[in-house]
Amino acid sequence: MRPVLEVADIFRKYGQIYLKDHRLSKAQLKGMQAIERCRTSSLGGHIDACRKCGSVQVSYNSCRNRHCPKCQAIARERWLQARKEELLPVPYFHVVFTLPHDLNPVIRCNEVVGYRLLFQAAAQTVKELSEDKKYLGATPGMMSILHTWGQNLMYHPHIHSIIPAGGLCKDGSWRSGRENFFLPVKVMSRLFRGKFLSLLKQKYQGGELKFYGRAVELALAPEFNSLMNKLYKQEWVVYAKKPFGGPEQVLSYLGRYTHRVAIANHRLIKMENDLVYFRWKDYKQQGKQKVMKLTAEEFIRRFLMHILPTGFCKIRYAGFLATRGRKERIKHIRRILKCKTKELQKRSWQEWLYELTGIIPGYCPTCKDEALITVKVFPTAREPPLSIQNEVA
């Protein structure tokens, strides 16, 4: 069923008004336009007719933008299918690395650099502690997913990491970790803080940080040093959750988190009097369900904050799960653990569509007969792009 309200509806009604007063990046402009046009005649489509009962169906194309709330289902299932082949029969831990709010202005102006450092610092932290004989004494595997939002759509950069309980030793043997304990949280938190700030300082000294399109000048050194001193004194948040019950729980979790966008359409309640209402969980009150009311302008601003830079990969792998040579290492570990290598048959998009929606391509929904034929295809409309005049330099 179509939700009562979609992000696309808000963009269509208030998007052009928003563009008059706000400067956006190319990625934000592209994302807004894609969501507005998704599954409308402007993206083209086709008309199917039933040879038996004569019913007619019009289908419009999807935008396939990774930030669109309507275009992630099949991409998510295909990705999960590939991950099923890599799961090991060991416990998995879920660790969350969060940046303090005082860093938000720096990260917002340096998204690519900031997000890369976040991945890098988290991976180095887990690797260094895991390779310490006091904890595991082996190289771990790590899969990390970047999120930049909280339930209220405010800016909140953090990564969710899934880490198997065990690692590969230098001689190629497998060393199992503890089932109910990964690494001490306080140690991880302080090492992560030191790693990230050290990497950030290197970027600053190399002139790679920018503020509002301009390189950081030496005149800002006192302010930057003051911020660094403040951040070193803070306790950073690294949260380690209880281990998953099994591979099925890992996949269930990954399905909820990997291809998630800032807000799903089903959380939207209504739009009236230039206000948008949506549901959110207040984790400061044990996840209590609440309703938030924002102006349409503020809702669009918050949503667009979470559109990632073009080409930036939000899912990354490290350790023995690093992309290069991962299949061979997984097979090697499976041989050691004496478990069969899972080779699952790839599914077509038609099979995924049926599993997710119950729709069988080619079958008429009216007479339930395989009699649908395409009688007309119409191309994408040539519409002028959203105004680039507002684009951030």
C-alpha positions in Angstrom: 0.0 0.0 0.0 1.2 3.5 -0.8 2.0 5.5 2.3 -0.4 8.5 3.1 2.6 10.8 2.6 6.0 10.5 0.9 9.2 12.5 1.0 8.6 13.1 -2.7 5.3 14.8 -2.0 7.1 17.3 0.3 9.8 17.9 -2.3 7.2 18.5 -5.0 5.3 21.0 -3.0 8.1 22.9 -1.3 11.3 22.0 -3.2 11.3 24.9 -5.6 10.5 27.4 -2.8 13.4 25.9 -0.8 15.9 26.3 -3.6 15.3 30.0 -3.8 16.8 30.6 -0.4 19.3 27.7 0.0 22.5 26.7 -1.7 22.9 23.0 -2.4 25.6 20.7 -3.6 25.4 18.8 -6.8 24.6 15.6 -4.9 21.8 17.2 -3.0 20.3 18.8 -6.2 20.5 15.4 -7.9 19.0 13.6 -5.0 16.1 16.0 -4.6 15.3 15.9 -8.3 15.5 12.1 -8.4 13.1 11.7 -5.4 10.7 14.2 -6.9 10.5 12.4 -10.3 10.7 8.8 -9.0 7.8 6.6 -10.4 6.3 9.5 -12.3 5.8 10.0 -16.0 8.8 12.3 -16.2 11.1 9.2 -15.8 9.3 7.2 -18.5 7.6 3.9 -18.2 5.4 1.5 -20.1 1.8 0.5 -20.6 0.7 -3.2 -20.3 -2.6 -4.6 -21.5 -4.2 -8.0 -20.8 -5.0 -10.1 -23.9 -7.7 -11.9 -21.9 -9.7 -9.4 -19.9 -8.5 -6.2 -21.6 -7.4 -4.4 -18.4 -4.7 -1.8 -18.7 -1.8 -1.0 -16.4 0.5 2.0 -16.4 3.9 1.5 -14.8 6.5 4.3 -14.2 10.2 3.9 -13.8 12.1 4.2 -10.5 14.9 6.8 -10.0 17.2 4.2 -8.3 18.8 6.9 -6.3 20.4 5.4 -3.1 18.7 8.2 -1.0 15.2 7.6 -2.3 12.9 5.9 0.3 11.2 3.9 -2.5 14.2 2.5 -4.4 16.1 0.3 -1.9 14.2 -2.9 -1.5 15.7 -5.0 -4.4 19.2 -3.5 -4.0 19.1 -4.4 -0.3 18.0 -8.0 -1.0 20.7 -8.5 -3.6 23.3 -7.2 -1.2 22.1 -9.5 1.6 22.1 -12.5 -0.8 25.8 -11.9 -1.4 26.5 -11.5 2.4 24.8 -14.9 3.1 27.7 -16.6 1.4 30.2 -15.0 3.7 28.6 -15.6 7.1 30.6 -17.8 9.5 29.3 -20.1 12.2 30.6 -17.9 15.0 29.0 -15.2 17.2 28.9 -11.7 15.8 29.3 -8.4 17.7 27.7 -5.1 16.9 29.8 -2.0 17.8 28.8 1.6 17.2 31.4 4.4 16.9 30.0 7.9 17.3 31.6 11.3 16.8 30.9 14.0 19.4 28.6 16.9 18.4 31.4 19.4 18.7 32.9 18.0 15.6 29.7 18.4 13.5 30.7 21.8 11.9 34.0 20.4 10.9 32.6 17.2 9.4 29.7 19.0 7.6 32.3 21.2 5.8 34.6 18.2 5.0 32.2 15.3 4.5 34.4 13.1 2.4 37.5 13.6 4.5 35.6 13.4 7.8 33.7 10.2 6.9 36.8 8.5 5.6 38.6 9.3 8.9 35.7 7.9 10.8 35.9 4.6 9.0 39.7 4.6 9.2 39.9 5.4 13.0 37.3 2.7 13.8 39.1 0.1 11.8 42.5 0.9 13.2 41.0 0.8 16.7 39.5 -2.7 16.3 42.6 -4.0 14.5 45.1 -2.7 17.0 43.3 -4.0 20.1 42.3 -7.4 18.5 45.9 -8.1 17.4 47.0 -7.5 21.0 47.6 -10.9 22.6 45.9 -9.6 25.8 42.6 -9.6 23.9 42.6 -11.9 20.8 46.0 -12.0 19.2 44.6 -12.2 15.6 43.5 -10.0 12.8 39.7 -9.4 13.0 37.1 -8.9 10.2 34.9 -5.9 10.1 32.0 -4.6 8.1 31.0 -1.0 8.8 27.9 1.0 7.7 27.8 4.9 7.8 24.8 6.6 9.2 24.6 10.4 9.6 21.2 10.9 11.2 19.3 10.4 14.4 15.6 9.6 14.7 14.8 13.3 14.8 16.8 13.8 11.5 19.5 15.9 13.2 23.1 15.5 12.1 24.6 12.6 14.0 27.5 10.9 12.1 28.3 7.4 13.4 29.1 3.9 12.0 27.6 0.5 12.8 30.2 -2.2 12.7 29.5 -6.0 12.5 32.5 -8.0 13.8 32.9 -11.8 14.0 34.2 -13.2 17.3 37.5 -14.4 16.1 40.4 -13.6 13.7 43.1 -14.9 11.5 46.6 -15.4 12.9 49.8 -14.6 11.0 50.3 -18.4 10.3 46.9 -18.6 8.7 45.2 -20.4 11.7 41.9 -19.3 13.1 41.6 -18.0 16.7 38.2 -17.9 18.2 37.2 -15.0 20.5 35.0 -15.1 23.5 31.3 -15.6 22.9 30.0 -12.9 25.2 32.8 -10.3 25.3 34.5 -8.5 22.4 36.7 -5.7 23.6 36.6 -3.3 26.7 34.4 -0.3 25.7 36.4 2.3 27.6 39.7 1.2 26.0 38.0 1.2 22.5 36.5 4.7 23.2 39.8 6.3 24.2 41.9 4.7 21.5 39.2 5.6 18.9 39.3 9.2 20.1 43.1 9.3 19.9 43.1 7.7 16.4 40.5 10.1 14.9 42.0 13.3 16.4 45.5 12.3 15.3 44.2 11.7 11.7 42.2 14.9 11.7 45.3 16.9 12.9 47.3 15.5 10.0 44.7 16.6 7.5 44.6 20.1 9.1 48.4 20.4 9.0 48.3 19.3 5.3 45.8 22.0 4.4 43.2 19.4 3.4 40.4 20.8 5.6 38.0 23.4 4.3 35.3 25.6 5.9 32.5 26.8 3.6 34.6 26.2 0.5 37.8 27.9 1.7 40.9 26.2 2.9 41.6 26.6 6.6 43.9 29.5 7.2 46.7 29.7 9.8 44.7 32.4 11.5 42.2 29.7 12.6 44.9 27.8 14.3 44.0 29.0 17.9 40.4 28.0 17.3 41.3 24.6 15.9 43.7 23.9 18.7 41.1 25.0 21.3 38.6 22.6 19.7 41.2 19.7 19.7 41.9 20.3 23.4 38.2 20.2 24.2 37.7 17.0 22.3 40.7 15.3 23.9 39.1 15.9 27.3 35.7 14.5 26.3 34.7 10.8 26.7 33.7 9.6 23.3 30.8 7.2 22.8 31.7 3.6 21.6 28.8 1.2 22.2 29.2 -2.5 22.1 25.9 -4.4 21.9 25.2 -8.0 23.0 26.3 -10.6 20.4 23.7 -11.7 17.8 22.0 -15.0 18.4 23.0 -16.4 15.0 23.5 -15.7 11.3 19.8 -15.2 10.9 19.9 -12.3 13.4 22.9 -10.8 11.6 21.1 -10.8 8.3 17.9 -9.4 9.9 19.9 -6.6 11.4 21.8 -5.9 8.2 18.6 -5.7 6.2 17.3 -2.9 8.5 20.5 -0.9 8.5 22.5 -1.2 5.2 20.2 0.5 2.7 18.3 2.7 5.1 17.8 6.4 4.2 17.3 9.3 6.7 13.6 8.7 7.1 11.2 6.1 5.6 7.9 7.1 4.1 5.9 5.0 6.6 7.1 7.3 9.4 5.5 10.4 7.9 2.0 11.2 9.3 0.7 14.3 7.5 1.6 17.6 5.9 -0.6 20.6 6.6 -0.3 24.4 7.0 3.4 24.2 5.8 4.2 21.7 8.6 5.4 18.1 8.4 4.5 15.6 11.1 6.4 12.3 11.6 7.0 9.6 14.1 10.3 9.2 15.9 11.8 7.3 18.9 13.3 9.3 21.8 16.2 7.0 22.9 16.8 9.3 25.9 13.4 8.0 27.2 14.0 4.3 26.4 12.8 4.6 22.8 9.5 6.2 23.5 7.4 6.8 20.4 6.7 10.5 19.8 5.5 12.8 17.0 7.7 15.6 15.8 6.4 18.7 14.0 8.7 20.6 11.7 8.2 23.3 9.1 8.5 22.0 5.5 11.6 24.1 5.1 13.3 22.6 8.2 12.3 19.1 7.2 13.9 19.5 3.8 17.0 21.0 5.3 17.4 18.1 7.7 16.8 15.5 5.0 19.3 17.0 2.6 22.0 17.0 5.2 22.1 13.2 4.9 22.6 13.0 1.2 26.2 11.6 0.8 28.7 13.1 -1.6 28.6 11.6 -5.1 30.4 8.3 -5.3 31.1 8.0 -1.6 30.8 4.4 -0.4 28.9 4.1 2.9 29.6 0.3 3.4 33.2 -0.7 3.9 35.2 -3.7 5.0 38.4 -4.2 6.9 40.6 -7.0 8.3 40.0 -10.4 6.8 36.7 -9.1 5.4 38.6 -6.5 3.3 37.3 -6.7 -0.3 40.5 -7.8 -2.0 40.9 -11.6 -1.4 37.8 -11.8 0.8 36.3 -14.9 -1.0 39.5 -16.9 -0.6 39.9 -16.0 3.0 36.3 -16.9 3.8 36.7 -20.3 2.1 40.0 -20.8 4.1 38.2 -20.0 7.4 35.3 -22.2 6.5 37.7 -25.1 5.9 39.3 -24.6 9.3 35.9 -24.4 11.0 34.8 -27.5 9.0 31.7 -25.9 7.6 30.4 -26.1 4.0 30.9 -23.1 1.7 27.5 -21.6 0.9 27.0 -21.0 -2.8 23.5 -19.6 -3.2 21.8 -19.3 -6.6 21.4 -15.8 -7.8 17.9 -14.5 -8.3 16.6 -12.3 -11.0 14.8 -9.0 -10.4 11.5 -10.7 -11.3 12.0 -13.2 -8.4 12.9 -10.5 -6.0 9.9 -8.5 -7.1 7.6 -11.4 -6.4 9.1 -12.2 -3.0 8.9 -8.5 -1.9 5.6 -7.5 -3.4 3.8 -10.6 -4.5 3.7 -9.3 -8.1 4.5 -11.7 -10.9 5.7 -9.8 -14.0 3.6 -10.7 -17.0 0.6 -11.8 -14.9 -2.6 -9.7 -15.0 -3.7 -8.7 -11.5 -7.3 -8.7 -12.5 -7.8 -12.1 -14.2 -4.7 -13.7 -12.7 -3.6 -15.0 -16.1 -0.2 -14.8 -17.8 -1.6 -12.6 -20.5 0.0 -9.1 -20.0 1.8 -7.6 -22.9 3.6 -4.3 -23.3 1.7 -2.1 -25.8 3.6 1.1 -25.3 6.9 2.4 -23.9 7.4 6.1 -23.2 10.9 7.5 -22.6 12.2 9.8 -19.9 10.9 13.3 -20.3 13.6 15.9 -21.1 13.1 18.3 -18.2 15.5 21.1 -17.3 17.6 20.2 -14.2 17.0 21.9 -10.9 18.6 25.3 -10.8 22.4 25.0 -10.5 22.7 28.7 -9.5 22.2 27.7 -5.9 24.9 25.1 -6.0 27.7 25.3 -3.4 31.0 26.2 -5.1 
